């Protein structure tokens, strides 16, 4: 799993902080075996990820990608726009994708 973040410029439609989480094959295989991974946000500071903001100021982008070298290249060049285009190159908006989150309703115990 790769995790890194960008601070977005003022007026950007995302952010002001975008955290990118790239799942790798091994992560997916573990999850298929009921072995979840943890995203321990408090440990991000040690990696230089700027998360000293409220959660509402952070956008989380989760992607699966086998071409790690390409993604690291975008990160190293600080090419935020290029990275987002790369990660979203196959995006298809499906019904419900852009819906607002809903509170999970309790199931009746009848």
Biopython code that builds the backbone (N, CA, C, O; Angstrom):
import numpy as np
from Bio.PDB.StructureBuilder import StructureBuilder

atoms = [
    (1, "UNK", "N", (0.845, -1.164, 0.000)),
    (1, "UNK", "CA", (0.000, 0.000, 0.000)),
    (1, "UNK", "C", (0.894, 1.232, 0.000)),
    (1, "UNK", "O", (1.880, 1.295, 0.734)),
    (2, "UNK", "N", (0.549, 2.192, -0.813)),
    (2, "UNK", "CA", (1.256, 3.473, -0.843)),
    (2, "UNK", "C", (0.307, 4.548, -0.353)),
    (2, "UNK", "O", (-0.860, 4.576, -0.743)),
    (3, "UNK", "N", (0.794, 5.424, 0.491)),
    (3, "UNK", "CA", (-0.015, 6.534, 0.977)),
    (3, "UNK", "C", (0.833, 7.791, 0.916)),
    (3, "UNK", "O", (1.956, 7.816, 1.418)),
    (4, "UNK", "N", (0.294, 8.830, 0.303)),
    (4, "UNK", "CA", (0.947, 10.126, 0.331)),
    (4, "UNK", "C", (-0.111, 11.201, 0.182)),
    (4, "UNK", "O", (-1.257, 10.902, -0.152)),
    (5, "UNK", "N", (0.258, 12.446, 0.426)),
    (5, "UNK", "CA", (-0.716, 13.531, 0.422)),
    (5, "UNK", "C", (-0.156, 14.757, -0.277)),
    (5, "UNK", "O", (1.056, 14.941, -0.389)),
    (6, "UNK", "N", (-1.069, 15.579, -0.737)),
    (6, "UNK", "CA", (-0.746, 16.860, -1.350)),
    (6, "UNK", "C", (-1.570, 17.937, -0.676)),
    (6, "UNK", "O", (-2.719, 17.702, -0.303)),
    (7, "UNK", "N", (-0.993, 19.117, -0.517)),
    (7, "UNK", "CA", (-1.778, 20.287, -0.147)),
    (7, "UNK", "C", (-2.166, 20.960, -1.446)),
    (7, "UNK", "O", (-1.316, 21.229, -2.295)),
    (8, "UNK", "N", (-3.449, 21.232, -1.598)),
    (8, "UNK", "CA", (-3.956, 21.826, -2.830)),
    (8, "UNK", "C", (-3.868, 23.349, -2.760)),
    (8, "UNK", "O", (-3.900, 23.928, -1.675)),
    (9, "UNK", "N", (-3.757, 23.991, -3.917)),
    (9, "UNK", "CA", (-3.700, 25.454, -3.927)),
    (9, "UNK", "C", (-5.052, 26.054, -3.545)),
    (9, "UNK", "O", (-6.082, 25.402, -3.713)),
    (10, "UNK", "N", (-5.063, 27.271, -3.039)),
    (10, "UNK", "CA", (-6.327, 27.925, -2.693)),
    (10, "UNK", "C", (-7.275, 27.946, -3.887)),
    (10, "UNK", "O", (-6.854, 28.186, -5.019)),
    (11, "UNK", "N", (-8.547, 27.695, -3.632)),
    (11, "UNK", "CA", (-9.549, 27.708, -4.689)),
    (11, "UNK", "C", (-9.710, 26.387, -5.420)),
    (11, "UNK", "O", (-10.560, 26.274, -6.302)),
    (12, "UNK", "N", (-8.909, 25.382, -5.071)),
    (12, "UNK", "CA", (-9.017, 24.078, -5.730)),
    (12, "UNK", "C", (-10.342, 23.420, -5.361)),
    (12, "UNK", "O", (-10.897, 23.687, -4.295)),
    (13, "UNK", "N", (-10.844, 22.567, -6.236)),
    (13, "UNK", "CA", (-12.116, 21.897, -5.978)),
    (13, "UNK", "C", (-11.973, 20.761, -4.981)),
    (13, "UNK", "O", (-12.975, 20.300, -4.434)),
    (14, "UNK", "N", (-10.781, 20.306, -4.737)),
    (14, "UNK", "CA", (-10.518, 19.254, -3.749)),
    (14, "UNK", "C", (-9.727, 19.836, -2.602)),
    (14, "UNK", "O", (-9.132, 20.909, -2.704)),
    (15, "UNK", "N", (-9.737, 19.097, -1.504)),
    (15, "UNK", "CA", (-8.847, 19.440, -0.418)),
    (15, "UNK", "C", (-9.415, 20.396, 0.581)),
    (15, "UNK", "O", (-10.630, 20.489, 0.753)),
    (16, "UNK", "N", (-8.537, 21.110, 1.243)),
    (16, "UNK", "CA", (-7.203, 21.543, 0.879)),
    (16, "UNK", "C", (-6.108, 20.477, 0.973)),
    (16, "UNK", "O", (-4.999, 20.706, 0.491)),
    (17, "UNK", "N", (-6.386, 19.329, 1.575)),
    (17, "UNK", "CA", (-5.412, 18.241, 1.578)),
    (17, "UNK", "C", (-6.042, 17.047, 0.875)),
    (17, "UNK", "O", (-7.182, 16.682, 1.163)),
    (18, "UNK", "N", (-5.306, 16.443, -0.039)),
    (18, "UNK", "CA", (-5.756, 15.228, -0.708)),
    (18, "UNK", "C", (-4.807, 14.109, -0.297)),
    (18, "UNK", "O", (-3.599, 14.190, -0.520)),
    (19, "UNK", "N", (-5.367, 13.069, 0.303)),
    (19, "UNK", "CA", (-4.601, 11.886, 0.669)),
    (19, "UNK", "C", (-4.880, 10.831, -0.386)),
    (19, "UNK", "O", (-6.036, 10.514, -0.666)),
    (20, "UNK", "N", (-3.826, 10.290, -0.968)),
    (20, "UNK", "CA", (-3.938, 9.268, -2.002)),
    (20, "UNK", "C", (-3.515, 7.938, -1.398)),
    (20, "UNK", "O", (-2.404, 7.803, -0.887)),
    (21, "UNK", "N", (-4.399, 6.968, -1.462)),
    (21, "UNK", "CA", (-4.142, 5.622, -0.961)),
    (21, "UNK", "C", (-4.191, 4.680, -2.155)),
    (21, "UNK", "O", (-5.236, 4.518, -2.785)),
    (22, "UNK", "N", (-3.062, 4.064, -2.462)),
    (22, "UNK", "CA", (-2.969, 3.148, -3.592)),
    (22, "UNK", "C", (-2.907, 1.727, -3.049)),
    (22, "UNK", "O", (-1.966, 1.365, -2.342)),
    (23, "UNK", "N", (-3.901, 0.935, -3.378)),
    (23, "UNK", "CA", (-3.915, -0.465, -2.966)),
    (23, "UNK", "C", (-3.126, -1.277, -3.976)),
    (23, "UNK", "O", (-3.224, -1.058, -5.183)),
    (24, "UNK", "N", (-2.354, -2.204, -3.475)),
    (24, "UNK", "CA", (-1.568, -3.088, -4.326)),
    (24, "UNK", "C", (-2.183, -4.484, -4.301)),
    (24, "UNK", "O", (-3.051, -4.769, -3.476)),
    (25, "UNK", "N", (-1.741, -5.335, -5.188)),
    (25, "UNK", "CA", (-2.285, -6.683, -5.309)),
    (25, "UNK", "C", (-2.315, -7.388, -3.960)),
    (25, "UNK", "O", (-3.314, -8.016, -3.610)),
    (26, "UNK", "N", (-1.237, -7.290, -3.208)),
    (26, "UNK", "CA", (-1.148, -7.964, -1.922)),
    (26, "UNK", "C", (-2.233, -7.488, -0.957)),
    (26, "UNK", "O", (-2.782, -8.283, -0.194)),
    (27, "UNK", "N", (-2.542, -6.181, -0.991)),
    (27, "UNK", "CA", (-3.584, -5.643, -0.121)),
    (27, "UNK", "C", (-4.936, -6.261, -0.459)),
    (27, "UNK", "O", (-5.694, -6.643, 0.433)),
    (28, "UNK", "N", (-5.230, -6.356, -1.739)),
    (28, "UNK", "CA", (-6.516, -6.926, -2.164)),
    (28, "UNK", "C", (-6.608, -8.405, -1.817)),
    (28, "UNK", "O", (-7.663, -8.881, -1.399)),
    (29, "UNK", "N", (-5.517, -9.130, -1.987)),
    (29, "UNK", "CA", (-5.521, -10.555, -1.642)),
    (29, "UNK", "C", (-5.774, -10.750, -0.148)),
    (29, "UNK", "O", (-6.530, -11.637, 0.247)),
    (30, "UNK", "N", (-5.149, -9.931, 0.668)),
    (30, "UNK", "CA", (-5.374, -10.024, 2.118)),
    (30, "UNK", "C", (-6.826, -9.737, 2.466)),
    (30, "UNK", "O", (-7.432, -10.443, 3.272)),
    (31, "UNK", "N", (-7.386, -8.686, 1.849)),
    (31, "UNK", "CA", (-8.766, -8.331, 2.164)),
    (31, "UNK", "C", (-9.738, -9.424, 1.738)),
    (31, "UNK", "O", (-10.753, -9.644, 2.398)),
    (32, "UNK", "N", (-9.437, -10.105, 0.647)),
    (32, "UNK", "CA", (-10.287, -11.218, 0.212)),
    (32, "UNK", "C", (-10.282, -12.345, 1.234)),
    (32, "UNK", "O", (-11.215, -13.147, 1.275)),
    (33, "UNK", "N", (-9.246, -12.415, 2.056)),
    (33, "UNK", "CA", (-9.132, -13.440, 3.101)),
    (33, "UNK", "C", (-9.576, -12.890, 4.458)),
    (33, "UNK", "O", (-9.186, -13.416, 5.500)),
    (34, "UNK", "N", (-10.386, -11.837, 4.443)),
    (34, "UNK", "CA", (-10.902, -11.211, 5.671)),
    (34, "UNK", "C", (-9.796, -10.651, 6.550)),
    (34, "UNK", "O", (-9.934, -10.621, 7.773)),
    (35, "UNK", "N", (-8.710, -10.212, 5.951)),
    (35, "UNK", "CA", (-7.581, -9.621, 6.660)),
    (35, "UNK", "C", (-7.489, -8.148, 6.254)),
    (35, "UNK", "O", (-6.784, -7.812, 5.302)),
    (36, "UNK", "N", (-8.200, -7.264, 6.972)),
    (36, "UNK", "CA", (-8.220, -5.861, 6.560)),
    (36, "UNK", "C", (-6.902, -5.154, 6.851)),
    (36, "UNK", "O", (-6.096, -5.620, 7.657)),
    (37, "UNK", "N", (-6.699, -4.043, 6.193)),
    (37, "UNK", "CA", (-5.555, -3.196, 6.522)),
    (37, "UNK", "C", (-6.081, -1.982, 7.266)),
    (37, "UNK", "O", (-7.251, -1.620, 7.136)),
    (38, "UNK", "N", (-5.221, -1.364, 8.038)),
    (38, "UNK", "CA", (-5.591, -0.196, 8.829)),
    (38, "UNK", "C", (-4.956, 1.045, 8.246)),
    (38, "UNK", "O", (-3.806, 1.026, 7.807)),
    (39, "UNK", "N", (-5.705, 2.107, 8.247)),
    (39, "UNK", "CA", (-5.203, 3.405, 7.847)),
    (39, "UNK", "C", (-5.071, 4.222, 9.126)),
    (39, "UNK", "O", (-6.032, 4.855, 9.564)),
    (40, "UNK", "N", (-3.880, 4.209, 9.727)),
    (40, "UNK", "CA", (-3.641, 4.862, 11.010)),
    (40, "UNK", "C", (-3.180, 6.300, 10.758)),
    (40, "UNK", "O", (-1.986, 6.580, 10.645)),
    (41, "UNK", "N", (-4.149, 7.186, 10.676)),
    (41, "UNK", "CA", (-3.894, 8.564, 10.280)),
    (41, "UNK", "C", (-2.913, 9.259, 11.219)),
    (41, "UNK", "O", (-2.107, 10.073, 10.766)),
    (42, "UNK", "N", (-2.962, 8.960, 12.509)),
    (42, "UNK", "CA", (-2.072, 9.648, 13.452)),
    (42, "UNK", "C", (-0.601, 9.363, 13.165)),
    (42, "UNK", "O", (0.270, 10.110, 13.609)),
    (43, "UNK", "N", (-0.316, 8.293, 12.428)),
    (43, "UNK", "CA", (1.070, 7.968, 12.096)),
    (43, "UNK", "C", (1.557, 8.682, 10.831)),
    (43, "UNK", "O", (2.735, 8.586, 10.486)),
    (44, "UNK", "N", (0.672, 9.388, 10.143)),
    (44, "UNK", "CA", (1.042, 10.057, 8.898)),
    (44, "UNK", "C", (2.059, 11.168, 9.110)),
    (44, "UNK", "O", (2.896, 11.411, 8.241)),
    (45, "UNK", "N", (2.000, 11.838, 10.239)),
    (45, "UNK", "CA", (2.901, 12.962, 10.484)),
    (45, "UNK", "C", (4.361, 12.534, 10.383)),
    (45, "UNK", "O", (5.192, 13.282, 9.866)),
    (46, "UNK", "N", (4.675, 11.353, 10.865)),
    (46, "UNK", "CA", (6.055, 10.860, 10.804)),
    (46, "UNK", "C", (6.526, 10.681, 9.365)),
    (46, "UNK", "O", (7.727, 10.720, 9.096)),
    (47, "UNK", "N", (5.590, 10.486, 8.440)),
    (47, "UNK", "CA", (5.933, 10.321, 7.029)),
    (47, "UNK", "C", (5.888, 11.653, 6.280)),
    (47, "UNK", "O", (6.072, 11.686, 5.063)),
    (48, "UNK", "N", (5.646, 12.742, 6.994)),
    (48, "UNK", "CA", (5.628, 14.058, 6.358)),
    (48, "UNK", "C", (4.318, 14.379, 5.668)),
    (48, "UNK", "O", (4.266, 15.293, 4.845)),
    (49, "UNK", "N", (3.263, 13.654, 5.982)),
    (49, "UNK", "CA", (1.965, 13.908, 5.359)),
    (49, "UNK", "C", (1.240, 14.977, 6.174)),
    (49, "UNK", "O", (1.051, 14.808, 7.378)),
    (50, "UNK", "N", (0.833, 16.073, 5.534)),
    (50, "UNK", "CA", (0.281, 17.223, 6.258)),
    (50, "UNK", "C", (-1.172, 17.007, 6.683)),
    (50, "UNK", "O", (-2.093, 17.462, 6.005)),
    (51, "UNK", "N", (-1.374, 16.320, 7.791)),
    (51, "UNK", "CA", (-2.739, 16.068, 8.239)),
    (51, "UNK", "C", (-3.044, 16.755, 9.565)),
    (51, "UNK", "O", (-3.699, 16.177, 10.432)),
    (52, "UNK", "N", (-2.574, 17.976, 9.720)),
    (52, "UNK", "CA", (-2.879, 18.718, 10.937)),
    (52, "UNK", "C", (-4.154, 19.538, 10.734)),
    (52, "UNK", "O", (-4.255, 20.667, 11.213)),
    (53, "UNK", "N", (-5.111, 18.974, 10.032)),
    (53, "UNK", "CA", (-6.375, 19.638, 9.717)),
    (53, "UNK", "C", (-7.534, 18.797, 10.216)),
    (53, "UNK", "O", (-7.361, 17.646, 10.614)),
    (54, "UNK", "N", (-8.705, 19.384, 10.190)),
    (54, "UNK", "CA", (-9.913, 18.646, 10.529)),
    (54, "UNK", "C", (-10.212, 17.669, 9.403)),
    (54, "UNK", "O", (-9.822, 17.896, 8.258)),
    (55, "UNK", "N", (-10.884, 16.615, 9.719)),
    (55, "UNK", "CA", (-11.202, 15.584, 8.738)),
    (55, "UNK", "C", (-11.990, 16.143, 7.554)),
    (55, "UNK", "O", (-11.823, 15.674, 6.428)),
    (56, "UNK", "N", (-12.835, 17.126, 7.791)),
    (56, "UNK", "CA", (-13.633, 17.680, 6.691)),
    (56, "UNK", "C", (-12.770, 18.388, 5.638)),
    (56, "UNK", "O", (-13.233, 18.629, 4.524)),
    (57, "UNK", "N", (-11.531, 18.719, 5.981)),
    (57, "UNK", "CA", (-10.626, 19.391, 5.055)),
    (57, "UNK", "C", (-9.787, 18.411, 4.248)),
    (57, "UNK", "O", (-8.940, 18.830, 3.459)),
    (58, "UNK", "N", (-10.009, 17.117, 4.433)),
    (58, "UNK", "CA", (-9.196, 16.099, 3.777)),
    (58, "UNK", "C", (-10.053, 15.300, 2.805)),
    (58, "UNK", "O", (-11.108, 14.788, 3.178)),
    (59, "UNK", "N", (-9.605, 15.195, 1.570)),
    (59, "UNK", "CA", (-10.236, 14.314, 0.586)),
    (59, "UNK", "C", (-9.378, 13.062, 0.505)),
    (59, "UNK", "O", (-8.151, 13.144, 0.441)),
    (60, "UNK", "N", (-10.015, 11.923, 0.509)),
    (60, "UNK", "CA", (-9.311, 10.648, 0.418)),
    (60, "UNK", "C", (-9.602, 10.035, -0.937)),
    (60, "UNK", "O", (-10.758, 9.799, -1.288)),
    (61, "UNK", "N", (-8.550, 9.779, -1.694)),
    (61, "UNK", "CA", (-8.667, 9.128, -2.995)),
    (61, "UNK", "C", (-8.098, 7.722, -2.842)),
    (61, "UNK", "O", (-6.931, 7.557, -2.486)),
    (62, "UNK", "N", (-8.916, 6.716, -3.109)),
    (62, "UNK", "CA", (-8.476, 5.329, -2.994)),
    (62, "UNK", "C", (-8.463, 4.740, -4.393)),
    (62, "UNK", "O", (-9.463, 4.795, -5.108)),
    (63, "UNK", "N", (-7.343, 4.186, -4.776)),
    (63, "UNK", "CA", (-7.214, 3.626, -6.117)),
    (63, "UNK", "C", (-6.452, 2.318, -6.050)),
    (63, "UNK", "O", (-5.719, 2.054, -5.096)),
    (64, "UNK", "N", (-6.634, 1.510, -7.068)),
    (64, "UNK", "CA", (-5.859, 0.285, -7.222)),
    (64, "UNK", "C", (-5.014, 0.466, -8.465)),
    (64, "UNK", "O", (-5.524, 0.821, -9.528)),
    (65, "UNK", "N", (-3.755, 0.226, -8.333)),
    (65, "UNK", "CA", (-2.873, 0.462, -9.474)),
    (65, "UNK", "C", (-1.654, -0.433, -9.366)),
    (65, "UNK", "O", (-1.018, -0.510, -8.315)),
    (66, "UNK", "N", (-1.336, -1.103, -10.452)),
    (66, "UNK", "CA", (-0.144, -1.944, -10.474)),
    (66, "UNK", "C", (1.105, -1.201, -10.916)),
    (66, "UNK", "O", (2.220, -1.675, -10.701)),
    (67, "UNK", "N", (0.927, -0.044, -11.532)),
    (67, "UNK", "CA", (2.069, 0.698, -12.052)),
    (67, "UNK", "C", (2.572, 1.705, -11.021)),
    (67, "UNK", "O", (2.412, 2.914, -11.186)),
    (68, "UNK", "N", (3.172, 1.195, -9.973)),
    (68, "UNK", "CA", (3.643, 2.008, -8.862)),
    (68, "UNK", "C", (4.668, 3.050, -9.317)),
    (68, "UNK", "O", (4.641, 4.187, -8.846)),
    (69, "UNK", "N", (5.550, 2.681, -10.207)),
    (69, "UNK", "CA", (6.604, 3.596, -10.649)),
    (69, "UNK", "C", (6.006, 4.861, -11.267)),
    (69, "UNK", "O", (6.506, 5.960, -11.029)),
    (70, "UNK", "N", (4.953, 4.714, -12.048)),
    (70, "UNK", "CA", (4.305, 5.869, -12.673)),
    (70, "UNK", "C", (3.737, 6.806, -11.601)),
    (70, "UNK", "O", (3.891, 8.024, -11.692)),
    (71, "UNK", "N", (3.104, 6.253, -10.621)),
    (71, "UNK", "CA", (2.500, 7.049, -9.554)),
    (71, "UNK", "C", (3.567, 7.762, -8.736)),
    (71, "UNK", "O", (3.416, 8.939, -8.411)),
    (72, "UNK", "N", (4.619, 7.073, -8.408)),
    (72, "UNK", "CA", (5.708, 7.690, -7.644)),
    (72, "UNK", "C", (6.338, 8.827, -8.452)),
    (72, "UNK", "O", (6.752, 9.836, -7.882)),
    (73, "UNK", "N", (6.412, 8.669, -9.761)),
    (73, "UNK", "CA", (6.920, 9.739, -10.618)),
    (73, "UNK", "C", (6.080, 11.000, -10.500)),
    (73, "UNK", "O", (6.620, 12.100, -10.381)),
    (74, "UNK", "N", (4.753, 10.846, -10.532)),
    (74, "UNK", "CA", (3.875, 12.005, -10.355)),
    (74, "UNK", "C", (4.121, 12.656, -8.992)),
    (74, "UNK", "O", (4.219, 13.878, -8.881)),
    (75, "UNK", "N", (4.217, 11.817, -7.962)),
    (75, "UNK", "CA", (4.438, 12.341, -6.613)),
    (75, "UNK", "C", (5.754, 13.102, -6.542)),
    (75, "UNK", "O", (5.802, 14.213, -6.014)),
    (76, "UNK", "N", (6.817, 12.513, -7.067)),
    (76, "UNK", "CA", (8.135, 13.142, -6.998)),
    (76, "UNK", "C", (8.184, 14.453, -7.771)),
    (76, "UNK", "O", (8.896, 15.378, -7.380)),
    (77, "UNK", "N", (7.437, 14.538, -8.860)),
    (77, "UNK", "CA", (7.383, 15.781, -9.647)),
    (77, "UNK", "C", (6.394, 16.784, -9.067)),
    (77, "UNK", "O", (6.274, 17.907, -9.557)),
    (78, "UNK", "N", (5.676, 16.364, -8.006)),
    (78, "UNK", "CA", (4.606, 17.191, -7.423)),
    (78, "UNK", "C", (3.574, 17.566, -8.488)),
    (78, "UNK", "O", (3.027, 18.669, -8.469)),
    (79, "UNK", "N", (3.315, 16.650, -9.407)),
    (79, "UNK", "CA", (2.355, 16.859, -10.497)),
    (79, "UNK", "C", (0.986, 16.349, -10.043)),
    (79, "UNK", "O", (0.574, 15.244, -10.395)),
    (80, "UNK", "N", (0.297, 17.166, -9.263)),
    (80, "UNK", "CA", (-0.981, 16.778, -8.694)),
    (80, "UNK", "C", (-2.013, 16.558, -9.796)),
    (80, "UNK", "O", (-2.716, 15.548, -9.804)),
    (81, "UNK", "N", (-2.098, 17.505, -10.724)),
    (81, "UNK", "CA", (-3.094, 17.397, -11.799)),
    (81, "UNK", "C", (-2.844, 16.148, -12.636)),
    (81, "UNK", "O", (-3.785, 15.434, -12.984)),
    (82, "UNK", "N", (-1.593, 15.884, -12.956)),
    (82, "UNK", "CA", (-1.267, 14.694, -13.741)),
    (82, "UNK", "C", (-1.608, 13.413, -12.994)),
    (82, "UNK", "O", (-2.133, 12.467, -13.581)),
    (83, "UNK", "N", (-1.314, 13.384, -11.710)),
    (83, "UNK", "CA", (-1.633, 12.211, -10.898)),
    (83, "UNK", "C", (-3.132, 11.949, -10.889)),
    (83, "UNK", "O", (-3.568, 10.815, -11.083)),
    (84, "UNK", "N", (-3.920, 12.994, -10.662)),
    (84, "UNK", "CA", (-5.367, 12.810, -10.596)),
    (84, "UNK", "C", (-5.919, 12.355, -11.948)),
    (84, "UNK", "O", (-6.800, 11.496, -11.996)),
    (85, "UNK", "N", (-5.417, 12.914, -13.036)),
    (85, "UNK", "CA", (-5.856, 12.449, -14.371)),
    (85, "UNK", "C", (-5.493, 10.984, -14.560)),
    (85, "UNK", "O", (-6.291, 10.206, -15.082)),
    (86, "UNK", "N", (-4.282, 10.602, -14.135)),
    (86, "UNK", "CA", (-3.822, 9.214, -14.276)),
    (86, "UNK", "C", (-4.725, 8.262, -13.490)),
    (86, "UNK", "O", (-5.176, 7.243, -14.013)),
    (87, "UNK", "N", (-4.981, 8.610, -12.224)),
    (87, "UNK", "CA", (-5.774, 7.738, -11.375)),
    (87, "UNK", "C", (-7.234, 7.650, -11.825)),
    (87, "UNK", "O", (-7.897, 6.636, -11.610)),
    (88, "UNK", "N", (-7.720, 8.708, -12.444)),
    (88, "UNK", "CA", (-9.125, 8.740, -12.841)),
    (88, "UNK", "C", (-9.336, 8.427, -14.324)),
    (88, "UNK", "O", (-10.430, 8.638, -14.848)),
    (89, "UNK", "N", (-8.321, 7.938, -14.992)),
    (89, "UNK", "CA", (-8.423, 7.726, -16.444)),
    (89, "UNK", "C", (-9.485, 6.703, -16.822)),
    (89, "UNK", "O", (-9.964, 6.715, -17.956)),
    (90, "UNK", "N", (-9.859, 5.833, -15.921)),
    (90, "UNK", "CA", (-10.890, 4.842, -16.224)),
    (90, "UNK", "C", (-12.182, 5.068, -15.457)),
    (90, "UNK", "O", (-13.055, 4.200, -15.440)),
    (91, "UNK", "N", (-12.311, 6.234, -14.818)),
    (91, "UNK", "CA", (-13.492, 6.497, -13.984)),
    (91, "UNK", "C", (-14.766, 6.454, -14.807)),
    (91, "UNK", "O", (-14.854, 7.028, -15.892)),
    (92, "UNK", "N", (-15.748, 5.755, -14.257)),
    (92, "UNK", "CA", (-17.092, 5.725, -14.809)),
    (92, "UNK", "C", (-18.029, 6.080, -13.657)),
    (92, "UNK", "O", (-18.007, 5.436, -12.609)),
    (93, "UNK", "N", (-18.834, 7.086, -13.856)),
    (93, "UNK", "CA", (-19.784, 7.484, -12.822)),
    (93, "UNK", "C", (-21.006, 6.573, -12.943)),
    (93, "UNK", "O", (-21.673, 6.534, -13.977)),
    (94, "UNK", "N", (-21.279, 5.848, -11.867)),
    (94, "UNK", "CA", (-22.419, 4.929, -11.823)),
    (94, "UNK", "C", (-23.477, 5.498, -10.876)),
    (94, "UNK", "O", (-23.161, 6.333, -10.028)),
    (95, "UNK", "N", (-24.724, 5.054, -11.013)),
    (95, "UNK", "CA", (-25.760, 5.551, -10.102)),
    (95, "UNK", "C", (-25.343, 5.368, -8.640)),
    (95, "UNK", "O", (-24.908, 4.288, -8.240)),
    (96, "UNK", "N", (-25.476, 6.407, -7.872)),
    (96, "UNK", "CA", (-25.125, 6.361, -6.457)),
    (96, "UNK", "C", (-23.708, 6.801, -6.152)),
    (96, "UNK", "O", (-23.392, 7.074, -4.994)),
    (97, "UNK", "N", (-22.841, 6.879, -7.154)),
    (97, "UNK", "CA", (-21.443, 7.247, -6.909)),
    (97, "UNK", "C", (-21.290, 8.639, -6.301)),
    (97, "UNK", "O", (-20.419, 8.858, -5.459)),
    (98, "UNK", "N", (-22.121, 9.561, -6.718)),
    (98, "UNK", "CA", (-21.983, 10.941, -6.263)),
    (98, "UNK", "C", (-23.022, 11.307, -5.210)),
    (98, "UNK", "O", (-23.180, 12.478, -4.866)),
    (99, "UNK", "N", (-23.726, 10.307, -4.702)),
    (99, "UNK", "CA", (-24.744, 10.557, -3.685)),
    (99, "UNK", "C", (-24.091, 10.948, -2.369)),
    (99, "UNK", "O", (-22.975, 10.528, -2.061)),
    (100, "UNK", "N", (-24.801, 11.753, -1.605)),
    (100, "UNK", "CA", (-24.303, 12.135, -0.284)),
    (100, "UNK", "C", (-24.345, 10.917, 0.631)),
    (100, "UNK", "O", (-25.217, 10.061, 0.488)),
    (101, "UNK", "N", (-23.412, 10.839, 1.562)),
    (101, "UNK", "CA", (-23.425, 9.710, 2.503)),
    (101, "UNK", "C", (-24.712, 9.707, 3.313)),
    (101, "UNK", "O", (-25.266, 10.762, 3.625)),
    (102, "UNK", "N", (-25.176, 8.528, 3.644)),
    (102, "UNK", "CA", (-26.367, 8.391, 4.462)),
    (102, "UNK", "C", (-26.003, 7.704, 5.770)),
    (102, "UNK", "O", (-25.101, 6.868, 5.829)),
    (103, "UNK", "N", (-26.719, 8.077, 6.798)),
    (103, "UNK", "CA", (-26.524, 7.433, 8.094)),
    (103, "UNK", "C", (-27.004, 5.989, 7.997)),
    (103, "UNK", "O", (-28.070, 5.722, 7.442)),
    (104, "UNK", "N", (-26.234, 5.076, 8.527)),
    (104, "UNK", "CA", (-26.591, 3.670, 8.524)),
    (104, "UNK", "C", (-27.786, 3.466, 9.446)),
    (104, "UNK", "O", (-27.745, 3.833, 10.621)),
    (105, "UNK", "N", (-28.839, 2.885, 8.912)),
    (105, "UNK", "CA", (-30.070, 2.694, 9.689)),
    (105, "UNK", "C", (-29.971, 1.400, 10.477)),
    (105, "UNK", "O", (-29.435, 0.401, 10.000)),
    (106, "UNK", "N", (-30.497, 1.439, 11.694)),
    (106, "UNK", "CA", (-30.525, 0.239, 12.511)),
    (106, "UNK", "C", (-31.544, -0.734, 11.944)),
    (106, "UNK", "O", (-32.635, -0.336, 11.535)),
    (107, "UNK", "N", (-31.189, -1.988, 11.921)),
    (107, "UNK", "CA", (-32.119, -3.003, 11.460)),
    (107, "UNK", "C", (-33.007, -3.410, 12.618)),
    (107, "UNK", "O", (-32.556, -3.494, 13.761)),
    (108, "UNK", "N", (-34.275, -3.664, 12.316)),
    (108, "UNK", "CA", (-35.179, -4.088, 13.379)),
    (108, "UNK", "C", (-34.833, -5.502, 13.814)),
    (108, "UNK", "O", (-34.340, -6.302, 13.018)),
    (109, "UNK", "N", (-35.087, -5.800, 15.056)),
    (109, "UNK", "CA", (-34.756, -7.114, 15.610)),
    (109, "UNK", "C", (-36.003, -7.986, 15.752)),
    (109, "UNK", "O", (-36.034, -8.894, 16.582)),
    (110, "UNK", "N", (-37.028, -7.715, 14.948)),
    (110, "UNK", "CA", (-38.285, -8.494, 15.021)),
    (110, "UNK", "C", (-38.100, -9.876, 14.536)),
    (110, "UNK", "O", (-39.049, -10.660, 14.530)),
]
sb = StructureBuilder()
sb.init_structure("model")
sb.init_model(0)
sb.init_chain("A")
sb.init_seg("    ")
for serial, (resi, resn, name, xyz) in enumerate(atoms, 1):
    if name == "N":
        sb.init_residue(resn, " ", resi, " ")
    sb.init_atom(name, np.array(xyz, "f"), 0.0, 1.0, " ", f" {name:<3s}", serial, name[0])
structure = sb.get_structure()
